[in-house]
């Protein structure tokens, strides 16, 4: 049982890493503050994808937490 949960935890961990890496940055330094006004005026980046990746990240992080607690309890 612990081996299965550990494998599942590794897969969830890789999912969290992928979801975080695929998200766009919130700020890009000085150039982001200059271009930020233009992005807000002309439509900006893919907000739908970033929101979806944010939700996926939250769910995967919660699953990682639960799996970590389960593995700790079962050992």
Secondary structure as GFF3:
##gff-version 3
##sequence-region A 1 75
A	DSSP	alpha_helix	2	22	.	.	.	ID=ss1
A	DSSP	alpha_helix	29	42	.	.	.	ID=ss2
A	DSSP	alpha_helix	47	74	.	.	.	ID=ss3
###
